Structures are given as structure tokens and as C-alpha cells.
Amino acid sequence: MYGRLTSLLVKLVLQIRLLPTPAQATALEATLRACNEAAAWVAEVAFETRTFRNFTLRKHTYAEVKERWELGAQAAQHGPVNGPCHPGPRGGWTRTQHHRQ
């Protein structure tokens, strides 16, 4: 191995539990519901326009998602095109996984 550069990829996965105040929990739940509604709408647009590429789909939907659901820029750009979340098995929220075939 002398003279070779080897790389090591380490992936660290952490499971954390949020402990929000009641007001924060209400705001978080409202935001997740808005993201889910936006994701469902974006999926409809993707199907109707046959647009499935991430960047192209954002061009069609970003402005309306941001305005209609009053989401911030990051949530409007990344949340809906990544798919909806749903209540997890232990009371948290889990993102629906999409697998390429």
C-alpha cells in the first residue's frame, strides 16, 4: 500500500428524539402537514405534465408551493420533490422512501 492513497468512508447515523414545547410541536405538525399537502400536489403536477426530473419539476412548482403553503425556500424546494412524510411507528415522522429501478 505504500504510495497509494486509500480513502475511508464513514457513515454515522444518529437517531434523536425531539422534545418540543407544546407550541413548537403544534408549529412543527402544521409545517409537516403543509409539506405533505404540497408533496401530494407536486406529485399530481408531475404525473399530469409527465415531468419527473427533480430540477425541471421544481421549475414548474416552486413558486406556487412557496406561496400557496407559505413554506420557506428550503422546504418549498426540497420537501415536496422528495415525497411526503407520514407518522412513524413510535410517534415520530418518517420520510417515504423512493427507490430507483
Long-range contacts (C-beta under 8 A, 24 or more apart in sequence): 17-92, 18-92, 31-71, 31-75, 32-85, 32-93, 34-69, 34-70, 34-71, 35-69, 35-71, 35-75, 35-79, 35-80, 35-84, 35-85, 36-84, 36-85, 36-86, 37-69, 38-65, 38-68, 38-69, 38-71, 38-76, 38-79, 38-80, 39-79, 39-80, 39-81, 39-82, 39-83, 39-84, 40-84, 41-65, 41-68, 41-80, 42-80, 42-81, 43-83, 54-81, 57-81
